[in-house]
Every structure is written in structure tokens, then in C-alpha cells.
């Protein structure tokens, strides 16, 4: 059974899904993406050590994907998502106390549980339900594009808060002053995430979802559901596609660092680079979603990987430096287009592949177990190259590794496109 022709879902539902879907990841990921250097110096850790924190997150997430998928097929999305948001916010308040590296690992492991076990598959399933049969591209386009806008707004407000608590030129401030300013950013972000959790609990409701989920499994884990999911070749290809594209997405963490270390920007200017890039994401999400509904989602994933591979090679070759500002802007813009195009449409292909709605959670969990393993190793790989080779050379090597992943993703996505075209 596929997504039925149920009544049109309210627009505010997708707005709440967008808000929740990014809010839950602001504390674990977005803050350190925008304030990379500030984050590292505030916690007195290296690139490799923050990579090991992400590895702790990824290990817990790996197990959580597997068991969280079937959980989403049993419980209503708004319950799972609201609890996840509130618990994640609690972790944020603890982050603001500046725990040492050992406890930072534990915190990231905790976030692996809250954001994945409770949240991830429930959010994907809720979006698929909202999109119905004919609007999967735009549903996931709205979701990912909207998430980019939410992340950008959080980032912009974070930069403003940080600036307000810095009373002089940022280069003249001490690490203690920057730590105090960044503490305020973390605290206000945590308050916002908790408020969104309560809003989701009370207001995220669907029209006639009972008819959609009436044949949901009575047991949490059923072998039958996994057997159904594993029959689809698209599931196995999506594992590779998501793994490669997600590695590419993780590399966007380095844009603000590249701006600071290679292009010569100060810390606030570098943070603005990371934030401004997020404003491109909503436009890409909506446009690519609309195009995917008129053609094939898998085709646009192929194009996304082609753009990622090309631009990662440009960064690897070291062509971009402080005398080629325009090329830097064009390259990160093109890479963002590639990364977000693939990211928007990961799960829009579930309908294209004719995977039943009743096992969406199981399918998402099964695919994600492999697909999101870069949470474990991407940070460690990047950290190794960045710490071993300071400045431009380390960044070039990191982008070189990315080009290998995106090339593999290009091959897998082309195979998925051919497969879905054959089985249309």
C-alpha cells in the first residue's frame, strides 16, 4: 500500500514539521558549524576531539536508527518529536555549563538518542503523510528548504546575540569574554528548542491520519516489515546515496573555517559565511522539490552529486585563495546547490520506489543505519587532516576525500535513476 489519497493536510502542519526538524539539530550541529572556531576554543578542544564527539553521537545514532524506525510505525509523530525536542533542549542547558571533553562525549551520545531514536523516522514519516501521493518532491523540498531557513534564522540570531555580548572588536577580546558570549548563544538556543517542543506536542496534528495508519504493525519490531523493505533494490542504493551525500553535507561545516583560515575573514565574518549559505537552502529546496514532482527525484540527485564532485575537486586543487573571492563564493554556492539538491530528495524517492507507507519508519530506519554512518567517521577524518596539516593544506586534503565519496554517490544515484525509470 502506498500513500493514500487522503484529505489535504493543513499547511501549518508542514510549517511545524520544518520548525521542529531543524530545531532538534541546532544544538548538536548547527552552532558548531556557524561558530566552529569559537566552539573549539570555548571548550578547549581540537578538530579531532570535536570529531570524536560526533563519533559518539554517530554510534548511538546507528543503533537508534534501527530501533527508532519501527517505533515511528507504532506511535504518533507529535508525541515522539515533542519529547525529543524537550530532551535535546535539556542537553543544551548542560552544554552551556562547558563540560569537559569526557562529559561532552556523553552529551553527544545522549543527543544521538534524542534526535534519532525518538525523532528522525517520525519526522520523515510525518512529512511523507503530508505530501500524499503526488507531492512528495514538494513535501521534502519544503521540509529541507524550510530547515535551511530555520537554521539560518537561528544562526543569524546567534551571531547577533554573540555580537551583543562582545563589547569591542572581536580580535581584541579574550577567550573568557568569547566564552561568556557564546554561553548566552547556547542558553537562548536551548530555550527556543524547548518552546518548539511544547508547540509541537499541542499543535502538530494530521487530518484523518487514522486511515493512513490503520494497518500499522501491532508489534514494535516485526521480521515481516524488514523482509518487505529488503526486497526493494532502491533501499540498498539509497543507503549508498545517503552515506555519500551526507558526508558531503558534513563538509559544509568547514566553510566558515575556510573563510577564516584561507580567505582571511575574522570570526564574526566567517560565522556570517556559514549563516548566509543557509539562506540559499530554502530556495534550492522548493525549486528542486517542484522540479522533482514534474520529472524524477532520482534525476536531480544525480545532478546534485555531479555538482558536489566538481566543486570538491576545485577546493582540493587549491585554486581558491584570498585573491579569488568571487571563485570562493561561486564554489560554495555551487556545492551548496549540489548538497542540498541531493539532501532534499533522499526520501522523496520512497514513493518513486513504491515502498509501502505502513513500513516507512522501518525503511527509513534500515536505510539510515548505513546512510548516516558519516556521523561516526566524517568528523574524525576531517579532524585528522585539519590537525595534521594546519591551514589551507589540511582543508584541501579534506575536500579531496569528499570528492571520492561524491563520485561513489554519483554512480549509485545514476543506478537508482535507471532502476526507477525501468520500473516506472
C-alpha positions as CSV (number, residue, x, y, z in Angstrom):
1,X,0.0,0.0,0.0
2,X,1.3,3.5,-0.9
3,X,0.4,6.9,0.5
4,X,-3.4,7.1,0.0
5,X,-5.4,9.9,-1.5
6,X,-6.3,11.3,1.9
7,X,-7.7,14.7,2.5
8,X,-5.4,17.6,2.0
9,X,-3.3,18.2,5.1
10,X,-3.2,21.7,6.7
11,X,-0.4,24.0,5.7
12,X,0.6,24.8,9.3
13,X,1.5,21.1,9.8
14,X,4.4,21.3,7.3
15,X,5.4,24.6,8.9
16,X,5.6,22.9,12.3
17,X,7.5,20.0,10.8
18,X,10.0,22.3,9.3
19,X,10.5,24.2,12.6
20,X,10.9,21.0,14.6
21,X,13.0,19.2,12.0
22,X,15.8,21.8,12.2
23,X,15.4,23.0,15.8
24,X,16.3,19.5,17.1
25,X,19.7,19.6,15.3
26,X,20.7,23.2,16.2
27,X,22.4,22.4,19.4
28,X,24.4,19.3,18.3
29,X,25.4,20.5,14.8
30,X,24.4,24.0,13.6
31,X,26.0,26.0,16.4
32,X,29.4,24.4,15.9
33,X,29.0,24.8,12.1
34,X,28.5,28.5,12.4
35,X,30.8,29.2,15.3
36,X,33.4,26.5,14.6
37,X,36.5,28.3,15.9
38,X,34.6,29.8,18.8
39,X,33.2,26.5,19.8
40,X,36.6,24.8,19.7
41,X,38.4,27.4,21.8
42,X,35.5,27.8,24.2
43,X,35.7,24.1,25.1
44,X,39.5,24.0,24.7
45,X,39.3,21.1,22.2
46,X,40.8,20.3,18.7
47,X,39.1,19.5,15.4
48,X,39.9,15.8,16.1
49,X,38.3,15.9,19.5
50,X,35.1,17.5,18.3
51,X,35.2,14.8,15.6
52,X,35.3,12.2,18.4
53,X,32.2,13.8,20.0
54,X,30.4,13.4,16.7
55,X,31.6,9.8,16.6
56,X,29.9,9.2,20.0
57,X,26.8,10.8,18.6
58,X,27.0,8.6,15.5
59,X,27.5,5.3,17.4
60,X,24.4,5.9,19.5
61,X,22.5,7.1,16.4
62,X,23.4,3.9,14.5
63,X,21.5,1.8,17.0
64,X,18.8,4.4,17.3
65,X,18.1,4.4,13.5
66,X,17.5,0.7,13.6
67,X,15.1,0.7,16.5
68,X,13.7,4.2,16.1
69,X,12.3,3.3,12.7
70,X,9.8,0.7,13.9
71,X,9.0,3.0,16.9
72,X,7.7,5.6,14.4
73,X,5.4,3.0,12.8
74,X,3.8,2.5,16.2
75,X,3.5,5.9,17.9
76,X,2.1,9.2,16.7
77,X,4.7,11.6,15.3
78,X,3.9,14.6,17.5
79,X,4.5,12.6,20.8
80,X,7.9,11.3,19.7
81,X,9.0,14.6,18.2
82,X,8.0,16.8,21.1
83,X,9.7,14.6,23.7
84,X,12.8,14.6,21.6
85,X,12.9,18.4,21.3
86,X,12.4,18.9,25.0
87,X,15.2,16.4,26.0
88,X,17.5,17.9,23.4
89,X,17.0,21.3,24.9
90,X,17.8,19.9,28.4
91,X,21.1,18.8,26.9
92,X,21.7,22.3,25.6
93,X,21.4,23.8,29.1
94,X,24.1,21.3,30.2
95,X,26.2,22.3,27.2
96,X,26.1,25.9,28.5
97,X,28.0,24.8,31.6
98,X,31.0,24.0,29.4
99,X,31.5,20.3,30.4
100,X,34.9,18.7,29.9
101,X,35.7,16.5,26.9
102,X,34.6,13.3,28.7
103,X,31.2,14.6,29.5
104,X,30.9,16.3,26.1
105,X,31.2,12.8,24.6
106,X,28.3,11.6,26.9
107,X,26.2,14.6,25.9
108,X,26.7,14.0,22.2
109,X,25.7,10.3,22.8
110,X,22.6,11.5,24.6
111,X,21.8,13.7,21.6
112,X,22.2,10.7,19.3
113,X,19.4,9.1,21.3
114,X,17.0,12.1,21.5
115,X,17.4,13.3,17.9
116,X,17.4,9.9,16.2
117,X,15.7,7.2,18.2
118,X,12.8,9.5,19.1
119,X,12.7,12.0,16.3
120,X,14.2,11.1,12.9
121,X,11.9,8.4,11.4
122,X,8.8,10.0,13.0
123,X,9.6,13.3,11.2
124,X,10.2,11.6,7.8
125,X,7.0,9.6,8.1
126,X,5.0,12.7,9.1
127,X,6.4,14.5,6.0
128,X,5.5,11.6,3.7
129,X,2.0,11.6,5.0
130,X,1.7,15.3,4.5
131,X,2.9,15.0,0.9
132,X,0.3,12.4,-0.2
133,X,0.8,10.5,-3.5
134,X,1.6,13.4,-5.8
135,X,3.5,15.9,-3.7
136,X,6.4,14.0,-2.3
137,X,9.0,16.2,-4.0
138,X,7.5,19.5,-2.8
139,X,6.8,18.0,0.7
140,X,10.5,17.1,1.2
141,X,11.5,20.2,-0.7
142,X,9.6,22.3,1.8
143,X,11.0,20.3,4.7
144,X,14.7,20.6,3.8
145,X,14.4,24.1,2.3
146,X,12.5,25.3,5.3
147,X,15.0,23.6,7.6
148,X,17.7,25.7,5.9
149,X,15.7,28.9,6.6
150,X,15.2,27.9,10.3
151,X,18.9,27.1,10.7
152,X,19.8,30.4,9.0
153,X,17.5,32.3,11.3
154,X,18.8,30.5,14.4
155,X,22.3,31.2,13.1
156,X,21.6,34.9,12.5
157,X,20.1,35.4,15.9
158,X,23.0,33.5,17.4
159,X,25.5,35.8,15.6
160,X,23.5,38.9,16.9
161,X,23.5,37.6,20.5
162,X,27.2,36.8,20.3
163,X,27.9,40.3,18.9
164,X,25.8,41.9,21.7
165,X,27.9,40.3,24.4
166,X,31.1,41.3,22.7
167,X,31.8,44.9,23.7
168,X,34.8,45.6,21.5
169,X,36.4,44.3,18.3
170,X,36.3,40.5,18.4
171,X,40.1,40.2,17.7
172,X,40.7,42.2,20.9
173,X,38.6,40.1,23.2
174,X,39.9,37.4,25.4
175,X,38.9,33.7,25.2
176,X,37.0,34.2,28.6
177,X,34.9,37.1,27.1
178,X,34.1,35.0,24.0
179,X,33.2,32.0,26.2
180,X,30.7,34.2,28.1
181,X,29.2,35.5,24.9
182,X,28.9,32.0,23.4
183,X,27.3,30.7,26.6
184,X,24.4,33.2,26.1
185,X,24.0,31.9,22.5
186,X,23.7,28.3,23.8
187,X,21.3,29.2,26.6
188,X,18.9,31.2,24.4
189,X,19.0,28.5,21.7
190,X,18.1,25.8,24.3
191,X,15.1,27.9,25.5
192,X,13.9,28.3,21.9
193,X,14.2,24.5,21.2
194,X,12.3,23.6,24.4
195,X,9.4,26.0,23.4
196,X,9.2,24.5,20.0
197,X,8.9,21.0,21.7
198,X,5.8,22.1,23.6
199,X,4.3,23.8,20.5
200,X,4.7,20.5,18.5
201,X,3.1,18.5,21.2
202,X,-0.1,20.6,21.3
203,X,-0.5,21.6,17.6
204,X,1.1,19.0,15.3
205,X,-2.0,17.1,14.2
206,X,-3.0,15.5,10.9
207,X,-6.3,15.2,9.1
208,X,-7.6,11.6,9.2
209,X,-4.3,10.1,9.9
210,X,-6.1,7.1,11.4
211,X,-7.0,5.9,8.0
212,X,-3.4,6.1,6.9
213,X,-2.0,4.2,9.9
214,X,-4.9,1.8,10.5
215,X,-2.8,-1.2,9.4
216,X,0.3,-0.3,11.3
217,X,2.1,-3.1,13.0
218,X,0.9,-4.1,16.5
219,X,4.5,-5.1,17.4
220,X,7.4,-2.8,17.6
221,X,9.8,-4.9,15.7
222,X,8.5,-7.3,13.1
223,X,10.6,-9.5,10.8
224,X,7.9,-9.3,8.1
225,X,8.4,-5.5,7.8
226,X,12.2,-5.8,7.4
227,X,11.6,-8.6,4.8
228,X,9.3,-6.2,2.9
229,X,11.8,-3.4,3.0
230,X,14.8,-5.5,2.0
231,X,13.1,-6.7,-1.2
232,X,13.5,-3.2,-2.8
233,X,16.7,-2.6,-4.7
234,X,16.1,1.2,-4.2
235,X,16.6,0.7,-0.4
236,X,20.1,-0.6,-0.9
237,X,21.0,2.1,-3.4
238,X,19.6,4.8,-1.1
239,X,22.0,3.5,1.7
240,X,25.0,4.4,-0.5
241,X,23.5,7.6,-1.8
242,X,22.7,9.0,1.6
243,X,26.1,7.9,3.0
244,X,27.9,9.8,0.3
245,X,25.7,12.8,0.2
246,X,25.6,13.1,4.0
247,X,29.4,13.1,4.0
248,X,29.2,16.0,1.6
249,X,26.8,17.8,3.8
250,X,29.1,17.3,6.8
251,X,31.8,19.0,4.8
252,X,29.8,22.3,4.8
253,X,30.9,22.5,8.4
254,X,34.3,23.7,7.1
255,X,33.1,26.7,5.0
256,X,33.4,29.1,7.9
257,X,36.8,27.7,8.8
258,X,37.9,28.0,5.2
259,X,36.7,31.6,5.2
260,X,38.7,32.4,8.3
261,X,42.0,30.4,7.7
262,X,42.3,30.8,3.9
263,X,40.2,33.8,2.9
264,X,41.3,35.9,5.9
265,X,37.9,36.7,7.4
266,X,37.5,37.5,11.1
267,X,35.4,35.2,13.4
268,X,32.2,37.1,13.0
269,X,32.6,37.5,9.2
270,X,33.4,33.7,9.0
271,X,30.2,32.9,11.0
272,X,28.2,35.0,8.6
273,X,29.5,33.0,5.7
274,X,28.2,29.8,7.3
275,X,24.9,31.5,8.1
276,X,24.4,33.2,4.7
277,X,24.8,29.9,2.9
278,X,21.9,28.5,4.9
279,X,19.6,31.2,3.3
280,X,20.2,29.5,-0.1
281,X,18.8,26.2,1.2
282,X,15.1,27.2,1.2
283,X,15.2,28.4,-2.4
284,X,17.0,25.2,-3.5
285,X,14.6,23.1,-1.5
286,X,11.4,24.5,-3.0
287,X,12.7,24.8,-6.6
288,X,14.2,21.3,-6.6
289,X,11.1,19.8,-5.0
290,X,8.9,21.3,-7.7
291,X,11.2,20.1,-10.4
292,X,11.3,16.6,-8.9
293,X,7.5,16.3,-8.9
294,X,7.5,17.1,-12.6
295,X,10.4,14.8,-13.6
296,X,12.1,12.3,-11.2
297,X,13.6,12.9,-7.8
298,X,16.4,10.4,-8.7
299,X,17.4,12.6,-11.7
300,X,18.0,15.6,-9.5
301,X,20.1,13.6,-7.0
302,X,22.4,12.6,-9.9
303,X,22.8,16.3,-10.9
304,X,23.5,17.2,-7.2
305,X,26.3,14.6,-7.0
306,X,27.8,15.9,-10.2
307,X,28.0,19.5,-8.8
308,X,29.4,18.2,-5.5
309,X,32.1,16.2,-7.2
310,X,33.2,19.1,-9.4
311,X,33.4,21.7,-6.6
312,X,35.1,19.4,-4.1
313,X,37.8,18.8,-6.7
314,X,38.2,22.6,-7.2
315,X,38.8,23.0,-3.4
316,X,41.1,20.0,-3.4
317,X,43.3,21.5,-6.2
318,X,43.9,24.6,-4.1
319,X,42.7,27.1,-6.7
320,X,40.7,29.1,-4.2
321,X,42.6,31.5,-2.0
322,X,42.3,35.1,-0.6
323,X,42.8,36.5,-4.1
324,X,39.9,34.6,-5.7
325,X,37.0,35.8,-3.6
326,X,34.5,35.5,-6.4
327,X,35.5,31.9,-7.1
328,X,35.2,31.1,-3.4
329,X,31.6,32.5,-3.4
330,X,30.6,30.7,-6.6
331,X,32.2,27.4,-5.5
332,X,30.5,27.3,-2.1
333,X,27.2,28.3,-3.7
334,X,27.5,25.6,-6.3
335,X,28.5,23.0,-3.7
336,X,25.5,24.1,-1.6
337,X,23.3,23.6,-4.6
338,X,24.6,20.0,-5.1
339,X,24.5,19.1,-1.4
340,X,21.0,20.5,-0.8
341,X,19.6,19.0,-4.0
342,X,20.6,15.5,-3.0
343,X,19.6,16.1,0.6
344,X,16.1,17.4,-0.3
345,X,15.2,14.3,-2.3
346,X,16.6,11.4,-0.3
347,X,13.3,10.2,1.0
348,X,11.1,11.6,-1.8
349,X,12.3,8.5,-3.8
350,X,10.5,6.2,-1.3
351,X,7.2,6.9,-3.3
352,X,9.1,6.6,-6.6
353,X,10.3,3.2,-5.5
354,X,6.7,2.2,-4.4
355,X,7.7,1.4,-0.8
356,X,4.5,1.0,1.3
357,X,3.6,3.8,3.6
358,X,3.0,1.4,6.5
359,X,6.6,0.4,6.6
360,X,8.0,3.9,6.0
361,X,9.5,4.1,9.5
362,X,11.1,0.7,9.1
363,X,12.5,1.6,5.7
364,X,13.9,4.9,6.9
365,X,15.5,3.3,9.9
366,X,17.0,0.4,7.9
367,X,18.4,2.8,5.2
368,X,19.7,5.3,7.8
369,X,21.7,2.7,9.7
370,X,24.2,2.7,6.9
371,X,23.4,6.1,5.3
372,X,24.2,8.2,8.3
373,X,27.4,6.5,9.5
374,X,29.3,9.6,8.5
375,X,28.2,10.9,11.9
376,X,30.7,8.4,13.3
377,X,33.7,8.8,11.0
378,X,33.3,12.1,9.0
379,X,34.4,14.3,11.9
380,X,37.3,12.1,12.7
381,X,38.6,12.1,9.1
382,X,38.2,15.8,8.8
383,X,39.8,16.4,12.2
384,X,42.8,14.2,11.3
385,X,43.6,16.1,8.1
386,X,43.0,19.5,9.7
387,X,45.1,18.8,12.8
388,X,47.9,17.1,10.8
389,X,48.1,19.9,8.2
390,X,47.2,23.4,9.5
391,X,45.6,25.9,7.2
392,X,44.9,25.5,3.5
393,X,46.7,22.2,3.0
394,X,44.6,20.3,5.6
395,X,41.4,21.8,4.2
396,X,42.4,20.7,0.6
397,X,43.0,17.1,1.8
398,X,39.6,17.1,3.5
399,X,37.9,18.2,0.3
400,X,39.9,15.6,-1.7
401,X,38.4,12.8,0.5
402,X,35.0,14.3,-0.1
403,X,35.4,14.1,-3.9
404,X,35.9,10.3,-3.6
405,X,32.6,9.9,-1.6
406,X,30.6,12.1,-4.0
407,X,32.0,10.2,-7.0
408,X,30.7,7.0,-5.5
409,X,27.4,8.7,-4.8
410,X,27.2,9.8,-8.4
411,X,27.4,6.2,-9.6
412,X,24.8,4.9,-7.1
413,X,22.4,7.7,-7.9
414,X,22.7,7.1,-11.6
415,X,21.9,3.4,-11.0
416,X,18.8,4.4,-8.9
417,X,17.7,6.7,-11.7
418,X,18.0,3.9,-14.3
419,X,16.2,1.5,-11.9
420,X,13.3,3.8,-11.2
421,X,12.9,4.7,-14.9
422,X,12.9,1.0,-15.8
423,X,10.2,0.2,-13.2
424,X,8.0,3.3,-13.7
